[in-house]
Amino acid sequence: MSKSKIFIPCDDANHVCDKTQYKEASLWEMIKLNIHLIYCRACRKYTKNNTKLTKAIKKSDVECLDKKSKLSMKLDFEKVLKEHSN
């Protein structure tokens, strides 16, 4: 197996890290990411922060507005914006 297929650049490692966060990375990509993380401190930090972010979002109790409320807010905003621009 050639080095070029095992060792990946930081940009690719960060992309795989993001894919892993959403469970979209293949086994081979995760293997290459873990090899990269052995020797790259910056990507280890990126991965650690990404993991913290994922856990924080999963743990939060954020409630999203329904479509009707969003549309109402948008229309109200556009109305006020139009009044102030005149």
MOPAC internal coordinates of N, CA, C and O (Angstrom, degrees):
PM7 1SCF
backbone

  N    0.0000 0     0.00 0     0.00 0    0    0    0
  C    1.4468 1     0.00 0     0.00 0    1    0    0
  C    1.5237 1   108.70 1     0.00 0    2    1    0
  O    1.2310 1   120.17 1   -46.86 1    3    2    1
  N    1.3023 1   117.28 1   133.14 1    3    2    1
  C    1.4608 1   120.17 1  -177.09 1    5    3    2
  C    1.5215 1   111.19 1   -81.84 1    6    5    3
  O    1.2310 1   121.58 1   -24.92 1    7    6    5
  N    1.3388 1   114.57 1   155.08 1    7    6    5
  C    1.4582 1   120.83 1   179.80 1    9    7    6
  C    1.5180 1   111.76 1   -59.67 1   10    9    7
  O    1.2310 1   120.40 1   141.39 1   11   10    9
  N    1.3184 1   116.84 1   -38.61 1   11   10    9
  C    1.4623 1   120.69 1  -175.24 1   13   11   10
  C    1.5275 1   112.68 1   -62.88 1   14   13   11
  O    1.2310 1   119.82 1   155.76 1   15   14   13
  N    1.3103 1   117.95 1   -24.24 1   15   14   13
  C    1.4565 1   119.99 1   179.48 1   17   15   14
  C    1.5249 1   112.37 1   -86.87 1   18   17   15
  O    1.2310 1   119.78 1   160.49 1   19   18   17
  N    1.3112 1   118.03 1   -19.51 1   19   18   17
  C    1.4633 1   121.66 1  -179.36 1   21   19   18
  C    1.5172 1   111.19 1   -96.44 1   22   21   19
  O    1.2310 1   120.40 1   135.09 1   23   22   21
  N    1.3244 1   116.85 1   -44.91 1   23   22   21
  C    1.4601 1   120.93 1  -176.95 1   25   23   22
  C    1.5285 1   109.67 1   -88.98 1   26   25   23
  O    1.2310 1   121.20 1   -52.63 1   27   26   25
  N    1.3273 1   115.30 1   127.37 1   27   26   25
  C    1.4547 1   120.52 1  -178.46 1   29   27   26
  C    1.5256 1   109.83 1  -117.49 1   30   29   27
  O    1.2310 1   120.04 1   -27.31 1   31   30   29
  N    1.3436 1   117.53 1   152.69 1   31   30   29
  C    1.4628 1   120.00 1   177.71 1   33   31   30
  C    1.5367 1   110.74 1   -73.73 1   34   33   31
  O    1.2310 1   121.17 1   -14.48 1   35   34   33
  N    1.3172 1   115.36 1   165.52 1   35   34   33
  C    1.4709 1   121.09 1  -177.16 1   37   35   34
  C    1.5251 1   112.68 1   -58.25 1   38   37   35
  O    1.2310 1   120.04 1   140.18 1   39   38   37
  N    1.3293 1   117.53 1   -39.82 1   39   38   37
  C    1.4719 1   119.97 1   179.57 1   41   39   38
  C    1.5267 1   111.01 1   -58.82 1   42   41   39
  O    1.2310 1   120.78 1   135.85 1   43   42   41
  N    1.3189 1   116.11 1   -44.15 1   43   42   41
  C    1.4654 1   120.25 1   178.62 1   45   43   42
  C    1.5244 1   110.84 1   -67.11 1   46   45   43
  O    1.2310 1   120.45 1   140.57 1   47   46   45
  N    1.3222 1   116.74 1   -39.43 1   47   46   45
  C    1.4641 1   120.59 1   179.77 1   49   47   46
  C    1.5284 1   110.29 1   -62.40 1   50   49   47
  O    1.2310 1   120.33 1   137.26 1   51   50   49
  N    1.3244 1   116.97 1   -42.74 1   51   50   49
  C    1.4609 1   119.98 1   178.81 1   53   51   50
  C    1.5185 1   111.56 1   -65.97 1   54   53   51
  O    1.2310 1   120.76 1   143.15 1   55   54   53
  N    1.3255 1   116.15 1   -36.85 1   55   54   53
  C    1.4698 1   119.91 1   177.44 1   57   55   54
  C    1.5302 1   110.39 1   -64.59 1   58   57   55
  O    1.2310 1   120.47 1   136.40 1   59   58   57
  N    1.3137 1   116.71 1   -43.60 1   59   58   57
  C    1.4698 1   120.60 1   178.59 1   61   59   58
  C    1.5310 1   109.88 1   -65.11 1   62   61   59
  O    1.2310 1   120.54 1   142.00 1   63   62   61
  N    1.3233 1   116.58 1   -38.00 1   63   62   61
  C    1.4636 1   120.62 1   177.34 1   65   63   62
  C    1.5313 1   109.71 1   -59.29 1   66   65   63
  O    1.2310 1   120.59 1   135.33 1   67   66   65
  N    1.3275 1   116.48 1   -44.67 1   67   66   65
  C    1.4689 1   120.60 1   178.35 1   69   67   66
  C    1.5283 1   110.96 1   -63.70 1   70   69   67
  O    1.2310 1   120.44 1   137.76 1   71   70   69
  N    1.3283 1   116.76 1   -42.24 1   71   70   69
  C    1.4611 1   120.43 1   178.33 1   73   71   70
  C    1.5253 1   110.96 1   -63.20 1   74   73   71
  O    1.2310 1   120.57 1   141.78 1   75   74   73
  N    1.3208 1   116.51 1   -38.22 1   75   74   73
  C    1.4626 1   121.37 1   179.26 1   77   75   74
  C    1.5248 1   110.55 1   -62.85 1   78   77   75
  O    1.2310 1   121.08 1   141.96 1   79   78   77
  N    1.3259 1   115.53 1   -38.04 1   79   78   77
  C    1.4653 1   121.18 1   179.41 1   81   79   78
  C    1.5316 1   110.65 1   -56.69 1   82   81   79
  O    1.2310 1   120.16 1   144.57 1   83   82   81
  N    1.3258 1   117.30 1   -35.43 1   83   82   81
  C    1.4685 1   122.08 1  -178.38 1   85   83   82
  C    1.5257 1   112.18 1  -102.55 1   86   85   83
  O    1.2310 1   120.83 1  -165.83 1   87   86   85
  N    1.3311 1   116.02 1    14.17 1   87   86   85
  C    1.4684 1   123.12 1   178.49 1   89   87   86
  C    1.5315 1   112.22 1    57.64 1   90   89   87
  O    1.2310 1   120.87 1  -139.53 1   91   90   89
  N    1.3412 1   115.93 1    40.47 1   91   90   89
  C    1.4558 1   121.79 1   179.82 1   93   91   90
  C    1.5278 1   112.87 1  -111.64 1   94   93   91
  O    1.2310 1   119.88 1   176.21 1   95   94   93
  N    1.3263 1   117.83 1    -3.79 1   95   94   93
  C    1.4659 1   121.40 1  -177.93 1   97   95   94
  C    1.5308 1   110.34 1   -83.98 1   98   97   95
  O    1.2310 1   121.63 1   -37.48 1   99   98   97
  N    1.3194 1   114.48 1   142.52 1   99   98   97
  C    1.4669 1   119.35 1   177.09 1  101   99   98
  C    1.5334 1   109.21 1   -78.55 1  102  101   99
  O    1.2310 1   121.12 1   -13.31 1  103  102  101
  N    1.3085 1   115.45 1   166.69 1  103  102  101
  C    1.4681 1   120.80 1   178.17 1  105  103  102
  C    1.5311 1   110.15 1   -59.36 1  106  105  103
  O    1.2310 1   120.29 1   136.14 1  107  106  105
  N    1.3318 1   117.06 1   -43.86 1  107  106  105
  C    1.4630 1   121.13 1  -179.02 1  109  107  106
  C    1.5291 1   110.76 1   -62.55 1  110  109  107
  O    1.2310 1   120.13 1   139.60 1  111  110  109
  N    1.3286 1   117.36 1   -40.40 1  111  110  109
  C    1.4649 1   120.40 1   177.91 1  113  111  110
  C    1.5254 1   111.17 1   -63.72 1  114  113  111
  O    1.2310 1   120.84 1   139.15 1  115  114  113
  N    1.3268 1   116.00 1   -40.85 1  115  114  113
  C    1.4735 1   119.37 1   179.53 1  117  115  114
  C    1.5285 1   111.32 1   -67.36 1  118  117  115
  O    1.2310 1   120.15 1   144.61 1  119  118  117
  N    1.3142 1   117.32 1   -35.39 1  119  118  117
  C    1.4709 1   120.61 1   176.44 1  121  119  118
  C    1.5239 1   109.96 1   -63.49 1  122  121  119
  O    1.2310 1   120.69 1   132.64 1  123  122  121
  N    1.3458 1   116.28 1   -47.36 1  123  122  121
  C    1.4681 1   120.20 1   179.11 1  125  123  122
  C    1.5262 1   110.76 1   -63.04 1  126  125  123
  O    1.2310 1   119.96 1   141.94 1  127  126  125
  N    1.3280 1   117.69 1   -38.06 1  127  126  125
  C    1.4606 1   121.11 1   177.64 1  129  127  126
  C    1.5196 1   110.37 1   -62.35 1  130  129  127
  O    1.2310 1   120.11 1   133.46 1  131  130  129
  N    1.3133 1   117.40 1   -46.54 1  131  130  129
  C    1.4677 1   120.44 1  -179.39 1  133  131  130
  C    1.5206 1   112.27 1   -63.76 1  134  133  131
  O    1.2310 1   120.04 1   143.85 1  135  134  133
  N    1.3205 1   117.52 1   -36.15 1  135  134  133
  C    1.4659 1   120.42 1   175.44 1  137  135  134
  C    1.5275 1   109.09 1   -64.56 1  138  137  135
  O    1.2310 1   120.54 1   136.68 1  139  138  137
  N    1.3181 1   116.57 1   -43.32 1  139  138  137
  C    1.4649 1   120.87 1   179.35 1  141  139  138
  C    1.5326 1   110.72 1   -62.18 1  142  141  139
  O    1.2310 1   120.47 1   139.56 1  143  142  141
  N    1.3176 1   116.70 1   -40.44 1  143  142  141
  C    1.4662 1   120.62 1  -177.57 1  145  143  142
  C    1.5258 1   112.44 1   -66.63 1  146  145  143
  O    1.2310 1   120.12 1   158.17 1  147  146  145
  N    1.3273 1   117.37 1   -21.83 1  147  146  145
  C    1.4640 1   120.83 1   178.13 1  149  147  146
  C    1.5246 1   110.44 1   -62.19 1  150  149  147
  O    1.2310 1   120.30 1   140.66 1  151  150  149
  N    1.3298 1   117.03 1   -39.34 1  151  150  149
  C    1.4611 1   119.24 1  -174.23 1  153  151  150
  C    1.5368 1   114.82 1  -111.24 1  154  153  151
  O    1.2310 1   119.10 1   179.61 1  155  154  153
  N    1.3307 1   119.32 1    -0.39 1  155  154  153
  C    1.4680 1   120.31 1  -176.26 1  157  155  154
  C    1.5344 1   111.24 1  -119.27 1  158  157  155
  O    1.2310 1   121.12 1   -74.84 1  159  158  157
  N    1.3122 1   115.45 1   105.16 1  159  158  157
  C    1.4660 1   121.60 1  -179.21 1  161  159  158
  C    1.5279 1   111.91 1   -64.31 1  162  161  159
  O    1.2310 1   120.09 1   139.06 1  163  162  161
  N    1.3235 1   117.44 1   -40.94 1  163  162  161
  C    1.4664 1   121.15 1  -177.91 1  165  163  162
  C    1.5279 1   111.47 1   -62.13 1  166  165  163
  O    1.2310 1   120.43 1   137.60 1  167  166  165
  N    1.3112 1   116.78 1   -42.40 1  167  166  165
  C    1.4628 1   120.24 1   179.82 1  169  167  166
  C    1.5291 1   111.61 1   -72.66 1  170  169  167
  O    1.2310 1   120.26 1   148.72 1  171  170  169
  N    1.3316 1   117.12 1   -31.28 1  171  170  169
  C    1.4706 1   119.15 1   174.03 1  173  171  170
  C    1.5270 1   109.50 1   -61.55 1  174  173  171
  O    1.2310 1   120.92 1   137.37 1  175  174  173
  N    1.3358 1   115.85 1   -42.63 1  175  174  173
  C    1.4630 1   120.29 1   179.17 1  177  175  174
  C    1.5339 1   110.56 1   -64.84 1  178  177  175
  O    1.2310 1   120.45 1   136.49 1  179  178  177
  N    1.3323 1   116.74 1   -43.51 1  179  178  177
  C    1.4686 1   121.49 1   177.75 1  181  179  178
  C    1.5264 1   110.35 1   -58.29 1  182  181  179
  O    1.2310 1   120.65 1   134.07 1  183  182  181
  N    1.3283 1   116.37 1   -45.93 1  183  182  181
  C    1.4594 1   121.77 1  -179.77 1  185  183  182
  C    1.5245 1   111.09 1   -63.58 1  186  185  183
  O    1.2310 1   120.62 1   137.70 1  187  186  185
  N    1.3257 1   116.41 1   -42.30 1  187  186  185
  C    1.4691 1   121.05 1   179.05 1  189  187  186
  C    1.5288 1   110.23 1   -62.10 1  190  189  187
  O    1.2310 1   120.19 1   134.35 1  191  190  189
  N    1.3228 1   117.24 1   -45.65 1  191  190  189
  C    1.4610 1   120.77 1   179.17 1  193  191  190
  C    1.5260 1   111.79 1   -65.95 1  194  193  191
  O    1.2310 1   120.56 1   142.45 1  195  194  193
  N    1.3224 1   116.53 1   -37.55 1  195  194  193
  C    1.4583 1   121.46 1   177.90 1  197  195  194
  C    1.5304 1   110.24 1   -63.15 1  198  197  195
  O    1.2310 1   120.75 1   138.63 1  199  198  197
  N    1.3138 1   116.17 1   -41.37 1  199  198  197
  C    1.4664 1   121.34 1   178.60 1  201  199  198
  C    1.5250 1   110.57 1   -64.56 1  202  201  199
  O    1.2310 1   120.46 1   137.18 1  203  202  201
  N    1.3322 1   116.72 1   -42.82 1  203  202  201
  C    1.4728 1   120.24 1   177.48 1  205  203  202
  C    1.5246 1   110.78 1   -60.59 1  206  205  203
  O    1.2310 1   120.50 1   136.38 1  207  206  205
  N    1.3195 1   116.65 1   -43.62 1  207  206  205
  C    1.4597 1   121.34 1   179.77 1  209  207  206
  C    1.5239 1   111.08 1   -61.62 1  210  209  207
  O    1.2310 1   120.51 1   134.40 1  211  210  209
  N    1.3167 1   116.64 1   -45.60 1  211  210  209
  C    1.4622 1   120.99 1   179.21 1  213  211  210
  C    1.5129 1   111.12 1   -59.58 1  214  213  211
  O    1.2310 1   120.14 1   134.38 1  215  214  213
  N    1.3357 1   117.34 1   -45.62 1  215  214  213
  C    1.4664 1   121.05 1   179.50 1  217  215  214
  C    1.5201 1   111.21 1   -64.02 1  218  217  215
  O    1.2310 1   120.09 1   139.00 1  219  218  217
  N    1.3276 1   117.44 1   -41.00 1  219  218  217
  C    1.4674 1   121.26 1  -179.46 1  221  219  218
  C    1.5275 1   111.02 1   -63.62 1  222  221  219
  O    1.2310 1   120.64 1   139.37 1  223  222  221
  N    1.3168 1   116.39 1   -40.63 1  223  222  221
  C    1.4653 1   120.19 1  -179.75 1  225  223  222
  C    1.5233 1   110.67 1   -68.70 1  226  225  223
  O    1.2310 1   120.17 1   138.13 1  227  226  225
  N    1.3259 1   117.28 1   -41.87 1  227  226  225
  C    1.4618 1   120.56 1   179.27 1  229  227  226
  C    1.5200 1   111.60 1   -65.38 1  230  229  227
  O    1.2310 1   120.95 1   145.37 1  231  230  229
  N    1.3344 1   115.79 1   -34.63 1  231  230  229
  C    1.4619 1   121.27 1  -177.23 1  233  231  230
  C    1.5334 1   112.40 1   -77.78 1  234  233  231
  O    1.2310 1   120.13 1   155.66 1  235  234  233
  N    1.3114 1   117.36 1   -24.34 1  235  234  233
  C    1.4623 1   120.59 1  -175.70 1  237  235  234
  C    1.5306 1   111.05 1   -70.84 1  238  237  235
  O    1.2310 1   121.62 1   -26.90 1  239  238  237
  N    1.3146 1   114.51 1   153.10 1  239  238  237
  C    1.4590 1   120.71 1   177.61 1  241  239  238
  C    1.5252 1   109.91 1  -108.44 1  242  241  239
  O    1.2310 1   121.08 1  -124.51 1  243  242  241
  N    1.3223 1   115.55 1    55.49 1  243  242  241
  C    1.4536 1   120.87 1  -178.62 1  245  243  242
  C    1.5241 1   109.05 1   -78.85 1  246  245  243
  O    1.2310 1   121.36 1   -47.86 1  247  246  245
  N    1.3224 1   115.01 1   132.14 1  247  246  245
  C    1.4577 1   119.80 1   176.50 1  249  247  246
  C    1.5204 1   108.18 1  -111.80 1  250  249  247
  O    1.2310 1   120.60 1   -49.22 1  251  250  249
  N    1.2979 1   116.46 1   130.78 1  251  250  249
  C    1.4578 1   121.63 1  -179.40 1  253  251  250
  C    1.5201 1   110.11 1   -91.23 1  254  253  251
  O    1.2310 1   121.50 1   -28.11 1  255  254  253
  N    1.3140 1   114.74 1   151.89 1  255  254  253
  C    1.4565 1   119.76 1   176.56 1  257  255  254
  C    1.5241 1   109.75 1   -74.22 1  258  257  255
  O    1.2310 1   121.05 1   -29.76 1  259  258  257
  N    1.3242 1   115.59 1   150.24 1  259  258  257
  C    1.4554 1   119.21 1   175.30 1  261  259  258
  C    1.5302 1   108.73 1   -77.04 1  262  261  259
  O    1.2310 1   120.18 1   -14.43 1  263  262  261
  N    1.3173 1   117.27 1   165.57 1  263  262  261
  C    1.4633 1   122.60 1  -174.87 1  265  263  262
  C    1.5263 1   111.99 1   -60.87 1  266  265  263
  O    1.2310 1   120.38 1   142.34 1  267  266  265
  N    1.3072 1   116.88 1   -37.66 1  267  266  265
  C    1.4617 1   120.74 1  -178.99 1  269  267  266
  C    1.5272 1   110.35 1   -63.89 1  270  269  267
  O    1.2310 1   119.91 1   136.85 1  271  270  269
  N    1.3140 1   117.78 1   -43.15 1  271  270  269
  C    1.4650 1   121.70 1   179.17 1  273  271  270
  C    1.5207 1   111.06 1   -66.28 1  274  273  271
  O    1.2310 1   120.44 1   139.43 1  275  274  273
  N    1.3264 1   116.77 1   -40.57 1  275  274  273
  C    1.4634 1   120.74 1   178.36 1  277  275  274
  C    1.5243 1   111.10 1   -62.06 1  278  277  275
  O    1.2310 1   120.94 1   135.55 1  279  278  277
  N    1.3259 1   115.80 1   -44.45 1  279  278  277
  C    1.4579 1   120.53 1  -179.99 1  281  279  278
  C    1.5256 1   110.59 1   -63.59 1  282  281  279
  O    1.2310 1   120.48 1   138.23 1  283  282  281
  N    1.3123 1   116.70 1   -41.77 1  283  282  281
  C    1.4595 1   121.54 1   178.67 1  285  283  282
  C    1.5303 1   110.68 1   -61.44 1  286  285  283
  O    1.2310 1   120.18 1   135.08 1  287  286  285
  N    1.3240 1   117.26 1   -44.92 1  287  286  285
  C    1.4623 1   121.28 1   178.29 1  289  287  286
  C    1.5270 1   111.09 1   -62.73 1  290  289  287
  O    1.2310 1   120.65 1   139.87 1  291  290  289
  N    1.3199 1   116.36 1   -40.13 1  291  290  289
  C    1.4622 1   120.96 1  -179.16 1  293  291  290
  C    1.5249 1   110.03 1   -64.19 1  294  293  291
  O    1.2310 1   120.70 1   134.85 1  295  294  293
  N    1.3192 1   116.27 1   -45.15 1  295  294  293
  C    1.4633 1   120.11 1  -179.66 1  297  295  294
  C    1.5260 1   111.02 1   -64.51 1  298  297  295
  O    1.2310 1   120.54 1   138.12 1  299  298  297
  N    1.3281 1   116.58 1   -41.88 1  299  298  297
  C    1.4709 1   120.74 1   177.32 1  301  299  298
  C    1.5279 1   110.71 1   -61.54 1  302  301  299
  O    1.2310 1   120.64 1   136.45 1  303  302  301
  N    1.3132 1   116.37 1   -43.55 1  303  302  301
  C    1.4590 1   121.22 1   179.79 1  305  303  302
  C    1.5283 1   111.08 1   -62.59 1  306  305  303
  O    1.2310 1   120.84 1   133.72 1  307  306  305
  N    1.3206 1   116.00 1   -46.28 1  307  306  305
  C    1.4631 1   120.14 1   179.99 1  309  307  306
  C    1.5223 1   111.34 1   -62.56 1  310  309  307
  O    1.2310 1   120.37 1   142.58 1  311  310  309
  N    1.3355 1   116.90 1   -37.42 1  311  310  309
  C    1.4648 1   121.67 1   178.40 1  313  311  310
  C    1.5305 1   110.17 1   -63.85 1  314  313  311
  O    1.2310 1   119.84 1   131.87 1  315  314  313
  N    1.3230 1   117.92 1   -48.13 1  315  314  313
  C    1.4606 1   122.00 1   179.86 1  317  315  314
  C    1.5186 1   110.18 1   -65.45 1  318  317  315
  O    1.2310 1   119.87 1   138.76 1  319  318  317
  N    1.3076 1   117.85 1   -41.24 1  319  318  317
  C    1.4568 1   121.81 1   179.11 1  321  319  318
  C    1.5259 1   110.78 1   -61.13 1  322  321  319
  O    1.2310 1   120.79 1   138.32 1  323  322  321
  N    1.3131 1   116.10 1   -41.68 1  323  322  321
  C    1.4740 1   121.17 1   179.32 1  325  323  322
  C    1.5326 1   110.50 1   -65.33 1  326  325  323
  O    1.2310 1   120.47 1   140.02 1  327  326  325
  N    1.3319 1   116.71 1   -39.98 1  327  326  325
  C    1.4655 1   121.14 1   178.79 1  329  327  326
  C    1.5323 1   111.17 1   -63.61 1  330  329  327
  O    1.2310 1   120.11 1   140.38 1  331  330  329
  N    1.3091 1   117.40 1   -39.62 1  331  330  329
  C    1.4597 1   121.47 1  -178.07 1  333  331  330
  C    1.5230 1   112.93 1   -77.90 1  334  333  331
  O    1.2310 1   120.07 1   156.38 1  335  334  333
  N    1.3131 1   117.47 1   -23.62 1  335  334  333
  C    1.4659 1   119.38 1  -179.42 1  337  335  334
  C    1.5266 1   111.68 1   -81.93 1  338  337  335
  O    1.2310 1   119.64 1   164.36 1  339  338  337
  N    1.3099 1   118.29 1   -15.64 1  339  338  337
  C    1.4735 1   122.11 1   179.40 1  341  339  338
  C    1.4952 1   112.19 1   -86.10 1  342  341  339
  O    1.2310 1   120.10 1   180.00 1  343  342  341

